[in-house]
């Protein structure tokens, strides 16, 4: 056990430790979700750009 964890347990601040762990986990999950959403958005933009290029190609042939 780390010294910080021992100190918190000895002082009886387990609720604070649990709250800190929950907040850290929630924050990490939020950061991960935002990164994933940004990546999906980039892929979707690439897809839309390719569809637009394909539409232009078909319009030129008419």
C-alpha positions as CSV (number, residue, x, y, z in Angstrom):
1,X,0.0,0.0,0.0
2,X,1.2,3.5,-0.7
3,X,1.8,5.9,2.1
4,X,-1.1,8.1,0.9
5,X,-3.5,5.2,1.0
6,X,-2.3,4.1,4.5
7,X,-2.7,7.7,5.8
8,X,-6.2,8.0,4.5
9,X,-7.3,4.6,5.9
10,X,-5.7,5.3,9.3
11,X,-7.6,8.6,9.5
12,X,-10.8,7.0,8.5
13,X,-11.3,9.0,5.3
14,X,-12.4,6.0,3.2
15,X,-15.3,7.9,1.9
16,X,-13.0,10.6,0.5
17,X,-10.8,7.9,-1.0
18,X,-13.8,6.2,-2.6
19,X,-15.1,9.6,-3.9
20,X,-11.7,10.5,-5.4
21,X,-11.4,7.1,-7.1
22,X,-14.9,7.5,-8.5
23,X,-14.2,11.0,-9.8
24,X,-10.9,9.9,-11.3
25,X,-12.6,7.0,-13.1
26,X,-15.4,9.2,-14.3
27,X,-13.1,11.8,-15.6
28,X,-10.9,9.3,-17.4
29,X,-14.0,7.7,-19.0
30,X,-15.1,11.2,-20.2
31,X,-11.7,11.9,-21.7
32,X,-11.7,8.5,-23.5
33,X,-15.3,9.1,-24.8
34,X,-14.4,12.5,-26.2
35,X,-11.4,11.1,-27.9
36,X,-13.4,8.3,-29.4
37,X,-16.2,10.7,-30.6
38,X,-13.6,12.9,-32.2
39,X,-12.1,9.9,-34.1
40,X,-15.6,8.8,-35.2
41,X,-16.4,12.3,-36.4
42,X,-13.2,12.4,-38.5
43,X,-14.1,9.0,-40.1
44,X,-17.6,10.2,-40.8
45,X,-16.2,13.4,-42.4
46,X,-14.0,11.3,-44.6
47,X,-16.9,9.2,-45.6
48,X,-19.1,12.2,-46.5
49,X,-16.2,13.7,-48.5
50,X,-15.8,10.5,-50.5
51,X,-19.5,10.4,-51.2
52,X,-19.4,14.0,-52.4
53,X,-16.5,13.2,-54.7
54,X,-18.4,10.2,-56.1
55,X,-21.5,12.4,-56.7
56,X,-19.3,14.9,-58.6
57,X,-17.8,12.1,-60.7
58,X,-21.3,10.8,-61.7
59,X,-22.6,14.4,-62.4
60,X,-19.7,15.0,-64.8
61,X,-20.5,11.9,-66.9
62,X,-24.1,13.1,-67.5
